[in-house]
Amino acid sequence: MKKFSSNILTITLIVALCISVAVAAPASDEDASERVVTVTDMSGDTVTITGEVERIVNLWPAGTSSFFALGAGDLLVGIGSAGSLNEWVYLFYPDAVNIAELGGTSPSVEEIIKLEPDLVIIHPSTASSGFAEQIRDVGIPAININFSDYETMAEAYTIVGEILGGEYQEKLTTWCTETEKKIANVRSLTDDLAEEDRPVTFYIAGQVDSMTTTMPADSIFSDWTESAGGIYGTRLMDVASTDITAEAIFDLNPDVIIVGGVWQHAIVDAIETTDGWKDLTAVKNDRVYKNPYACFNWDRFGLESQLQISYALMVIQPEIAADNGIDRDFMISEIIDFYETYTDFTLTKKQAENMLDGLSPDGVESQERGIPADHLGRR
């Protein structure tokens, strides 16, 4: 079991990055005709953006979701696919239906030019292909931001904050500070737990209709699991792929199962009714959970993953969570406060309850997550 001996270093790095969000914006100059910002993106490329950034093409779903959760949906003029949109996005930002869908991670530069963006955020999978350079060659700034855990999210949001400035930079500063505090608090509550008191927790991605697809250790998934006092199941398994066998999961016999993704409801139903699966310790003890989602899945990397910190403690170490006031009512209040802070939208209590239960705003289980009919064929 990996111990969090690097916790202090990680938290220190996040704090440093958060501070840089707050101070990196250029000093105001009333005589300047245009705002100029120079950043180093996560490919190490130096990119200069001149003028206000008001039109953005974002080709990475995790990055796109962060803009919606930040209340910055009105800056997006193009996205990679309608898979970045769901019923929660439309609740917070109804005009998202008007955002152009470009059909993938590497649309033609000509299609991008038509949208007249001030900035393009590429998909990290295209970072080594020279795609960003192709876009820059026609005079449009393009950057790569890539994150897979809380530390790299702070780095990415530092870059985004520098570029956007103003209220968005302030919100990102708040996010960094609050995320660091929550991680530190949860780890302080679980750090002294003995190995036998840490439940083996198996995570099912749920992005496809599969009970045997997980995610690797040493990522945000193992981070929130282990911070919350669990043992990340995949770390204990002798597997080289995220697609594993049911037999390997049966041998693991996890104490807790957490299911994310659009298929979570169908997968949980199957786990609870399928031979072999229904005999697992987690099922017998009623410890199979559907992970919440909104603009993006909380369990994955994005702005809303801040909410996963408390949620993971609540389901992995419920007694510790309850002793520290973290229960269902706490989570509902935290959900409402979070979206008021970042999207300026006030959820009803019922909407917050539905979110916590992995449902749509109106309480519906949906594999398509409320994507409008005119977008379904273009995913």
C-alpha positions in Angstrom: 0.0 0.0 0.0 1.5 3.3 -1.0 1.6 5.7 1.9 1.2 9.4 1.4 4.7 10.4 2.4 4.6 13.0 -0.4 1.5 14.7 0.8 3.2 17.8 2.1 5.2 18.2 -1.1 2.0 17.8 -3.2 0.0 20.3 -1.1 2.9 22.7 -1.2 3.1 22.5 -5.0 -0.7 23.1 -5.3 -0.5 26.1 -2.9 2.4 27.6 -5.0 0.5 27.1 -8.2 -2.6 28.7 -6.7 -0.6 31.7 -5.6 0.7 32.0 -9.1 -2.8 32.1 -10.4 -3.5 35.1 -8.2 -0.4 37.1 -9.2 0.5 36.1 -12.7 -1.9 38.4 -14.6 -0.3 41.4 -16.2 -0.4 44.7 -14.3 -3.1 47.0 -15.5 -2.2 49.9 -17.7 -4.9 52.4 -18.5 -2.9 53.6 -21.6 -2.5 50.1 -23.1 -4.8 49.5 -26.1 -4.6 45.7 -25.8 -4.1 43.2 -23.1 -1.1 40.9 -23.8 -0.5 37.7 -21.9 2.4 35.2 -22.5 2.1 31.7 -21.0 4.1 28.5 -21.1 1.6 25.7 -21.8 1.9 22.1 -20.6 3.8 21.1 -23.7 6.4 23.6 -22.7 5.5 25.9 -25.6 5.5 29.7 -25.1 2.3 31.3 -26.4 1.4 35.0 -26.5 -2.2 36.0 -26.6 -3.0 39.6 -27.5 -6.3 41.2 -26.7 -9.2 39.9 -24.6 -10.0 36.2 -24.9 -13.8 36.1 -25.6 -14.0 33.3 -28.2 -12.5 29.9 -27.4 -12.5 26.6 -29.2 -11.9 23.8 -26.6 -11.3 20.3 -28.1 -10.8 18.4 -24.8 -14.0 17.3 -23.0 -12.4 17.5 -19.5 -11.3 21.0 -20.3 -14.6 21.9 -21.8 -16.5 20.8 -18.7 -14.3 23.0 -16.6 -15.4 26.0 -18.5 -19.1 25.2 -17.9 -18.4 24.6 -14.2 -16.5 27.8 -14.0 -19.5 29.8 -15.4 -17.5 30.5 -18.5 -19.6 28.7 -21.0 -20.3 32.0 -22.9 -16.6 32.0 -24.0 -16.9 28.7 -25.9 -17.7 28.9 -29.6 -16.6 25.4 -30.5 -16.0 22.0 -28.9 -14.8 18.7 -30.1 -18.0 16.8 -29.8 -21.5 16.9 -28.3 -20.3 14.3 -25.8 -19.1 17.3 -23.8 -22.7 18.3 -23.3 -25.4 16.9 -21.0 -28.5 17.9 -19.1 -26.5 19.5 -16.3 -24.6 21.6 -18.7 -27.8 22.8 -20.3 -29.3 23.6 -16.8 -26.3 25.8 -16.0 -25.9 27.2 -19.5 -28.9 26.7 -21.8 -27.1 28.5 -24.7 -24.6 25.5 -24.9 -26.9 24.1 -27.6 -25.6 26.8 -29.9 -21.9 25.9 -29.5 -20.5 24.5 -32.7 -19.5 20.8 -32.7 -16.3 20.2 -34.7 -16.5 16.4 -34.9 -13.5 15.3 -32.9 -10.1 16.1 -31.4 -8.4 17.3 -34.6 -10.8 19.1 -36.8 -9.6 20.9 -39.9 -7.8 24.2 -39.3 -10.2 25.7 -41.9 -13.2 24.8 -39.7 -11.5 26.4 -36.7 -10.8 29.6 -38.6 -14.5 29.9 -39.5 -15.3 30.3 -35.8 -12.8 33.2 -35.4 -11.5 32.1 -32.0 -9.2 34.1 -29.8 -7.8 30.9 -28.4 -7.8 27.1 -29.2 -7.3 24.6 -26.4 -6.2 21.3 -28.1 -6.9 17.8 -26.9 -3.8 16.4 -25.1 -3.8 13.4 -27.4 -2.8 15.7 -30.3 -0.1 17.5 -28.4 2.8 15.6 -30.0 1.3 15.7 -33.5 2.1 19.4 -34.3 -1.6 20.3 -34.4 -1.1 23.3 -32.1 1.6 24.6 -34.3 -0.7 24.2 -37.4 -3.2 26.4 -35.6 -0.6 29.0 -34.5 0.7 29.1 -38.1 -2.6 30.8 -39.2 -2.3 33.4 -36.4 -4.6 31.8 -33.8 -3.0 31.1 -30.3 -3.3 27.5 -29.3 -2.3 25.8 -26.1 -2.2 22.4 -24.5 -3.4 22.0 -21.0 -3.4 18.4 -19.6 -4.3 17.2 -16.2 -4.8 13.9 -14.5 -4.7 14.7 -10.8 -5.2 17.6 -8.4 -1.6 18.8 -8.7 -1.7 19.0 -12.5 -5.2 20.6 -12.4 -3.7 23.4 -10.4 -1.0 23.9 -13.0 -3.5 23.9 -15.8 -5.9 26.3 -14.1 -3.0 28.6 -13.4 -2.4 28.9 -17.1 -6.1 29.3 -17.8 -6.4 31.9 -15.1 -3.5 33.9 -16.5 -5.1 33.9 -19.9 -8.7 34.8 -18.9 -8.0 37.2 -16.0 -10.7 39.0 -14.1 -13.5 37.1 -12.4 -12.5 33.7 -13.9 -9.0 34.1 -12.5 -10.5 34.9 -9.1 -12.7 31.8 -9.2 -9.7 29.6 -10.1 -7.7 31.1 -7.3 -10.6 30.2 -5.0 -10.8 26.6 -6.4 -7.1 26.0 -5.9 -7.2 27.3 -2.3 -10.3 25.3 -1.4 -9.1 22.1 -3.1 -5.8 22.2 -1.2 -7.6 22.7 2.1 -10.0 19.8 1.5 -7.3 17.4 0.5 -5.2 18.4 3.5 -8.2 18.0 5.8 -9.3 14.5 4.5 -5.8 13.2 4.6 -5.3 14.4 8.2 -8.4 12.4 9.1 -7.2 9.1 7.5 -3.4 9.3 7.7 -3.1 7.2 10.9 -5.4 4.4 9.8 -4.0 0.9 10.0 -3.8 -1.1 6.9 -6.6 -3.4 8.0 -8.9 -0.4 8.5 -8.5 0.7 4.9 -11.2 -0.9 2.7 -10.1 -2.3 -0.6 -12.0 -0.1 -3.1 -12.5 -1.1 -6.7 -13.4 1.6 -9.2 -15.4 0.9 -12.4 -15.0 3.6 -15.0 -18.5 3.2 -16.5 -17.7 5.1 -19.7 -18.7 2.0 -21.6 -21.1 -0.8 -20.8 -18.5 -2.9 -19.0 -18.2 -4.1 -15.4 -14.5 -4.9 -15.8 -13.0 -1.5 -17.1 -11.2 0.4 -14.4 -8.5 3.1 -14.3 -4.8 2.9 -13.4 -3.3 3.7 -10.0 -1.1 6.9 -9.6 -3.8 9.1 -11.0 -6.7 11.1 -9.6 -8.6 7.9 -9.0 -6.1 6.4 -6.6 -5.5 9.9 -5.2 -9.0 10.4 -3.9 -9.4 6.8 -2.9 -6.2 6.7 -0.8 -6.7 10.2 0.6 -10.1 9.0 1.9 -8.6 6.1 3.7 -9.1 3.3 1.1 -6.8 1.0 -0.8 -7.1 1.4 -4.5 -8.0 -2.0 -5.8 -6.1 -1.9 -9.1 -2.9 -1.2 -7.2 -3.2 -4.7 -5.7 -3.9 -6.5 -9.0 -1.3 -7.9 -11.3 -2.7 -6.4 -14.4 -1.2 -4.4 -17.2 -4.5 -3.1 -18.7 -7.5 -1.2 -17.5 -9.7 -3.9 -19.1 -9.4 -6.8 -16.7 -11.3 -10.1 -16.1 -14.2 -10.7 -13.8 -12.2 -13.5 -12.2 -9.5 -11.0 -11.2 -12.1 -8.8 -9.5 -13.6 -11.9 -7.8 -10.2 -12.7 -6.4 -9.8 -9.1 -5.2 -13.2 -9.3 -3.5 -13.4 -5.6 -2.8 -14.9 -4.1 0.3 -16.2 -1.1 -1.7 -17.2 -0.7 -5.4 -17.6 2.8 -6.9 -19.0 3.1 -10.4 -18.7 6.2 -12.5 -19.6 7.1 -16.0 -22.8 7.2 -18.1 -23.4 3.5 -17.6 -23.3 3.5 -13.8 -26.9 2.7 -13.3 -27.0 -0.3 -15.6 -23.6 -1.6 -14.3 -24.7 -1.3 -10.6 -27.9 -3.2 -11.5 -25.8 -5.9 -13.1 -23.4 -6.2 -10.2 -26.2 -6.7 -7.8 -28.0 -9.4 -9.8 -25.2 -11.3 -11.7 -23.8 -14.6 -10.4 -20.3 -14.2 -8.9 -20.7 -10.4 -8.7 -23.6 -10.5 -6.3 -21.5 -12.6 -3.9 -18.8 -10.0 -3.5 -18.3 -8.5 -0.1 -19.1 -5.0 -1.3 -22.5 -6.2 -2.6 -23.3 -8.2 0.4 -22.6 -5.2 2.7 -24.5 -2.8 0.5 -21.4 -0.8 -0.4 -21.7 -0.4 -4.1 -22.0 3.3 -5.0 -23.0 5.3 -8.1 -20.6 8.2 -8.3 -22.1 11.7 -8.8 -21.7 13.7 -12.0 -22.7 17.1 -13.3 -20.9 18.9 -16.2 -18.4 16.1 -15.9 -18.0 13.0 -13.7 -16.7 14.1 -10.2 -14.4 11.1 -10.0 -12.5 12.2 -13.1 -10.3 15.2 -13.6 -12.0 18.6 -13.8 -13.2 21.5 -11.7 -16.0 19.4 -10.1 -13.5 16.9 -8.8 -13.2 19.1 -5.7 -16.5 17.7 -4.7 -15.2 14.1 -4.9 -12.8 14.7 -2.0 -15.6 14.8 0.6 -17.8 12.3 -1.3 -15.0 9.7 -1.3 -14.5 10.0 2.4 -18.2 9.7 3.0 -18.5 6.3 1.1 -15.0 4.9 1.9 -14.8 5.9 5.6 -18.4 6.7 6.5 -17.8 6.6 10.3 -14.9 9.0 10.1 -16.9 11.2 7.7 -19.9 11.3 10.0 -17.8 12.1 13.1 -16.6 15.1 11.2 -19.9 16.3 9.9 -19.6 14.9 6.4 -22.8 13.2 5.6 -25.6 13.3 3.0 -26.9 16.7 4.2 -23.4 18.1 4.3 -22.8 17.0 0.7 -26.1 18.5 -0.5 -25.1 21.9 1.1 -21.6 21.6 -0.4 -23.0 20.9 -3.9 -25.3 24.0 -3.7 -22.5 26.2 -2.4 -20.0 24.9 -5.0 -22.2 25.7 -8.0 -23.3 29.1 -6.6 -19.6 30.0 -6.3 -18.5 28.9 -9.7 -21.5 29.0 -12.0 -23.5 31.6 -10.2 -26.4 29.2 -10.4 -28.5 28.3 -7.4 -29.6 24.6 -7.4 -32.7 23.5 -5.5 -32.3 21.0 -2.8 -33.9 18.4 -4.9 -31.6 19.1 -7.8 -28.6 18.7 -5.5 -30.0 15.4 -4.2 -30.4 14.2 -7.8 -26.8 15.1 -8.6 -25.5 13.3 -5.5 -27.5 10.2 -6.7 -26.0 10.2 -10.2 -29.2 11.4 -11.8 -30.2 14.2 -14.2 -31.6 17.5 -12.7 -35.1 16.1 -12.9 -34.2 12.8 -11.4 -33.9 10.6 -14.5 -31.5 7.8 -15.1 -30.2 8.3 -18.7 -27.4 6.6 -20.6 -27.4 9.7 -22.9 -27.4 12.1 -20.0 -30.0 14.4 -21.6 -28.1 15.3 -24.8 -30.6 17.0 -27.2 -31.9 14.8 -30.0 -30.2 16.9 -32.7 -26.8 16.2 -31.1 -27.2 12.5 -30.5 -26.3 11.5 -34.0 -23.2 13.6 -34.0 -21.5 12.2 -30.9 
